[in-house]
């Protein structure tokens, strides 16, 4: 809605007297109306969510409404970090949603954090919006659980309030899925460690001041069990210090948010950066992996619903041969099918998140793993279907930046690929559920 | 009278302002089932102002401190939603006055009488309320309450300032062609207008804290009020659709058309 329009609306409906234009823009009530598209009922079925989830959704929607689609189009085109968005969420405490109350968090679960991530992508912010904060919500989980008192008291509050941003340094060029083979070495020195090696696909490294780093502290040949020998650190990314270099990777989608190759060459870190016990890093991060699957699933869902909302709206408005194109079953049915796929994936996602949060030992670990991996798989595929069909429903306009769906399509490949490929999830289910022999 | 503010902020749960209202099938009112509801925007302004008065008091920018902010709402089982929102914004406690949803909103005079009861029982010295609710658009409750209590009132406030410890309050409100400043002494009733402030979004820690704040369920009878109705809604209809205008060729055409219509 343009400004004159909402001024008229306010005047006519609530008789505001002599509205000076200089002040008018400061009123949130009006400002919200300016970007609001919520006059339409939302597509996603909202029954069955908990009160907490609905509260989160409502509050996050309010914040996101200050960041219209044009903001994200611009950031994407200019490859500019959405730092105002990160700051807005940090200001109101949202980065601490799943961190314990004792360290300034809200103590909510992954069910609520997943809803937060979904609401963000669904607002039009897409994966760029989610990735701007993702690591701060998720990579801080092992830190909160295994960190030293000092780490908890300094790092966590600063990440929650947005002073420090963090990135997650696990993936390496030659050890994507084979995490246990990772090569980056942290060798002991007199007062800490010296890190050498290379990390890749490190989101937000350019803007982060911290990294949760997984590195090898015992050479692969010397470890007794393959799951040992890795350690987790919470380190400073100090660009003035020798031995640290990073390079941005040009990529298909989510261009507002940087992804990087990070190079360590005898980069010195103090001993107090170690999280938990030395050589137990893999077990520590394993703890958070299922949670990350849920968050990613939520992000995919939001993107899918956002695309479908755009598509159904366009199909109602666009008239060809004297009728809206949505009246043609060839246009309507693929969208209806995409909707049902999203709804099914939504149920799988929030079921998985609920299992993860139950966490009282009543649910076997492998059931949680299967549920979280299935959710990620189903949500990513449903999102892809919705985004692709949304572009096609828009015809030529789907290819134009202005209609947003091309951005969503580019971005929806991320949850299909990361943090684990579709094929590895199929392998996991084949092995763990169907009891078939392992293929790799 | 003690030198602290005990503020009552009545709020109402209404259809979200961004939703386009639709008339129900029976033509007796606006369709509310399955429609997004939120706090009446004018009430958000009152909650915000109460919280700001507290902040100003704490920072010694205002001569009076706020002792307590009580949020109150009357309605059905979903009413606590808006009360939690009010508490997340900064109200200390809340009363939910249970009124069956099927009965619709009580009339302004009933609400005003109920509020009088609350003011007396809870020893309130300032009532901050929205100038109107965006559903009924009646805009009467604040004025009626001031009348019932025999308190001074300042309506449609765009600025509220506590001037001294004795409870002198200056309220600015916008009138045609300018602003008018009123001065009165506590206790008083103030109704809020859009320009007063910019309501905050509740932060996550405050949303969590609000869950633990006391929310008491009460009835109209607790305040000696009966839900009597003096008005009956006969019919609610959509406004007639707008007719398209005509086009004229040039200025001369416009002038002759206006003359033809008797406008000149």
Interface residues (C-beta under 8 A of the other chain):
Chain A: X10 X13 X14 X16 X17 X18 X23 X26 X27 X28 X29 X30 X32 X33 X36 X38 X39 X41 X55 X58 X59 X62 X63 X91 X92 X93 X94 X96 X97 X101 X104 X106 X107 X108
Chain B: X16 X17 X18 X19 X20 X34 X36 X38 X41 X42 X44 X84 X132 X134 X137 X174 X175 X176 X177 X178 X193 X194 X195 X198 X199 X201 X202 X203 X204 X205 X206 X207 X208
